[in-house]
Amino acid sequence: MPELRVVPRSLFGKVVSDKMQKTVVVEVVRIERHSLYGKVLRRKTKMKAHDELSKCKIGDQVKIVYSRPISKGKCWRVAEICVKKT
């Protein structure tokens, strides 16, 4: 039987807080259309992501991937820093 390969879910967002140790808060913005009126809405979600080396700073654009639960509210980890804020 062939092995099923699962591609981990990944999102892009902006770091809004780096006050915790090995953890950053990433704000992910998604655009959706209102079901009845059709107006374009921007929805923001904040999620905690694991940053092992604490390289991320506020304002960086990062890619996060879904992983096993690391703590009560943290089940994402930083895969890469796409754009560093200077």
C-alpha positions, -999 to +999 in steps of 0.1 A: +000+000+000+015+034-009+024+059+018+002+090+021+023+121+024+007+149+043+018+185+034+018+206+065-005+237+065+014+269+062+004+306+065+021+339+061+018+367+087+034+396+105+051+394+140+032+417+164+049+406+196+081+390+207+080+396+245+078+359+254+108+335+254+109+313+223+074+325+213+061+351+189+026+363+182+019+363+145-011+382+129-025+365+098-047+386+075-072+369+052-096+385+028-131+371+024-163+383+008-195+389+029-219+361+021-250+384+016-237+418+007-205+409-012-184+435+006-147+425+008-137+421+044-102+418+060-102+393+089-072+392+113-062+362+135-035+363+160-016+330+167+013+320+189+042+304+171+073+287+184+106+305+176+134+283+189+163+307+183+143+339+191+154+355+158+120+371+150+114+407+158+083+429+157+074+438+121+091+408+104+071+389+078+072+351+086+060+318+073+045+296+100+036+259+097+012+238+117+028+213+141+020+192+171+007+211+202+038+227+220+018+242+248-018+251+257-022+279+231+008+272+208+006+247+179+024+266+151+062+271+146+081+296+126+094+280+094+113+309+079+116+347+081+106+360+047+112+397+052+132+413+080+122+447+092+152+470+092 
